Amino acid sequence: MYSKIRYKNIEVSFLWRLNGGGIIFAHEFVHIVSQKIGKVGHVFEYCAGPGFIGFSLLANGLCDRLTVADVNPLAVDVLKDTVKNNNLQDRVAVYHSDCLDAIPETERWDLVVGNPPWILDSKNTKEIAVCDPGGRVHKKFFKDIKEHLVPGGSILFIESTWFTSAGSFKEMVESNGLTFRQILGPVSYPGIFKNWAEYKGLKTPLIIFLRLCLAFRDAYFLWIMSQDDLPVPPSGPGLL
């Protein structure tokens, strides 16, 4: 029996053991995409788990189509349950894939989002929601993703300064023809109480909880594009 959470008109099925934080961070992806990127045609959620981020973007009208993929068959079953229960078969594609290995070459995306495992130096190969030994999942992604981005397409990942900085990914990104468009730094504790009006439709207690989670976990966002599409702009201070 699956638990459920609703993002506007989409009820997302999930198992608590598959939640790597996306259940709450999905709201911040909606916030950033609405403020920085705007509506796009096709979104892909990498390391999707139950698909909290992708389905929340779809529910908020920030994309027309969604593709989701995960290596865990339990997550794939949950994703398919959400698609079926919400009659989204014509708008959402689900793949069981190790990184991008099983994604058809014909798939092209305007925006790729994800909450990949944050711990790169771990030897733990069982807790795949939080551990990426040797950075394999990140390295394979950055090696293969450019072929799936449409011109002007971009990537938005959430990471944590508990375990990495943007510099941890610099070589992976730049050696594969990509570049940082912007590094959105961690929410400071004073910053918790700023820009609340940008969170349309969220109640104050949820905004406070979301911002506290972002601040407590020192979460930051990498906004990445192809080097062919954009020159490297200045990065945020102290994050590289």
N, C-alpha and C positions, 0 to 999 in steps of 0.2 A: 504494500500500500504506500503510495507516494504522498509526501507532504505537498502543499500548494502555496504559492504566493502570487498575487495578482499585480501586474504592471498595467495600469489602465484597463484595456479590454482583453488582455491576454493573461490567462491563468497558467503559470509555469509550474510544471511538476518537478520535484526534486527529492533527493535523499540527503540527509544532513551530512553523511560521510563524504559526499561529493562537493560540498560547499567549501571553496577555498577563499571565501570572502566576497565573491561576486554578488551574493544576495543583497549586500548593502552597497558595495562599490558601484553597482550598476547605475545607481542614481547619479553618481559623479560623472560617469561616462556620458549620460544624457545631458548633464550640465555642460561639460566641456564641448561635446559635439555641437550642441545647440548654440553655444557662444562663439566657438572658434571655427567650426567647419560648416555647419548647416546641413540641410537634408541632402542625402546622396542616393544613388540608385540601388547599389548592391553592397551589402556589408557581409564580411566574413568574421566569425568569432573563432579564434584559435584557442586550443586547450579549453574548449567551451564548458566542460562539465555539464551542468543542467541548462546552460545557455542564458543565464540571468542577464548578461550584458547585451547580447544580441537581441533577445526578445524584448528587452526594455527599450532599445532603440527603435525596433519595429513598432512597438505599442505606442511610442511617442511620436510616430510619424516622421522619424529621422532617416528612414530608408524605405524603399519599395520592396526590396527582396533581401533575404537573409540566407546565408549558408553557415552551418555549424559543423564542427568536427571534433572528435576526441578519440584518444587511444583506448580508453576504458570502455568495454562493452556495456557496463552498467550505465554509464553516462549516455551512451548512444541510445539505449532503450528508453531512458528518461526523456531524452530529446524527442524521440519519435512519439512518445506519449503526449507531449505538449503539442506537437504538430497535429496529431490526430484529434485531440480533444478540442482544439481551437479551429479546426478546419483550415489549416494553413498549408495544405499540400501543394497549392499552386504558388506559394510565396516563399517557402522554406525548404532547403535541401539539407539532408543530414548524411554525414559520412563517418564511417569508422576508419580512422586513419592514424598511423604513427607519424607525427608531424604532418607534412603535406604529401606523404608518399602515395596515398590512395585518392588524392584529389585529381579529378580529370584536368587535363591541360586546357580544356575549353573554359574552365572557371576563371572569370576575371572580376576583380572587386575594386570598388571605389574607395572603400575604407576597410581596414583590418583592425579589429579590436581584440584585446585579450588580457587576461590576468594569469600569465604563465607562472610556473613554480618559481619562487623567489630565491631559494637557497641553491647557489651554484656549486659550492665547494663540498656539498654533502656526498657521502658514499651510500646514503640510504636510497635504494632502488625500489622500495615498496611504497613509500609515501609520495607517489608521483604528483599529487595535487600541490605539494609545497617544495619538493626536492627535485633538482635538475642536476644530477651528478656530472661534473665536468662541463656543465653548460650545454650538453648535447641538444636539448630541445630548442634552446635559443639559437645555437650555431646552425642547426639544420634549417630552422625557420628562415633566418636571414640569408642563407645560401640559396634557398629556393623561392622566396616570396616574390622577388622582382618580376618573375615571369607571369605572375598572377595579378599584378597591379595594372589597372588601366592608366593611361597618361594622366598625371595629376593626382593619382591615387595616393593614399597615405596610410600609415600604421599608427595606432594609439595603444600603447601598453602601459599597464600599471606595475610598478616595482616598489621596493622598499629600501630605504637607506640603512635599515638594520643589516642588510646583507650585501648590497651593491651600491654603486653610484652610476651615473651615466657613462663614466669612463670605463666601467666594466664591460660595456657593450660597444665601445667606440671602434675597435678593430673589426668586430663582427659586422657592424653596420657599414663602415666605410669600405672595407675590402670587397663588399658585394654590391657596390654601386649605389649605396643608399647614403643618406645624410640626415642629421638631426635638424628638423625644422624648428622645434622648440622643446625645451625641457621645463616642464611645469613642476616647480619645487614642492616640497611637503607643505601641508597646511600648518602654519604656526598656531600655537594656542591662542594668541590675540586675534589671529585671522579667522578663528572659528566664528566670530560674530560679525564678519564682513560679507557684503554682497549677497545677503539673503534673498533679495528680490529677484535674483537670477534663477532661483530654484522654483520655477512655476509649478503650481499644483501640489507641492509638498508642504505638509504641516510642520510647524515650528519644532516640535519635539523630534521629528524624523531628521530635520536639517541639523539640529544640534548633535544628534547621535551620529549621523553620517560624518560630520566635520570632526567630531571627537575621535571616531575610528581612524580617519585619515591622518589626524595629527598624532595619535598614539602610535600608529604603526609606521610613522614617517614615510607615508606613501608618496611616490612621485610618479609623474607620467612622462613617457618618451613619445614625442610626436615626430614621426620619421617619414621621409619621402625619398623618391629616387633622386640621385644626383643630377639626372637629366632634366628634372622638373624645377629644381629650386637651388639657388646658391646657399651656402651655409651662413645663417644669420648668427648674431651673438647669442651665446647660451646664457642661462641663468647663472648668477654668481655662486661659486663654490660647489657646483654639482658635478662638474667633470673631474 
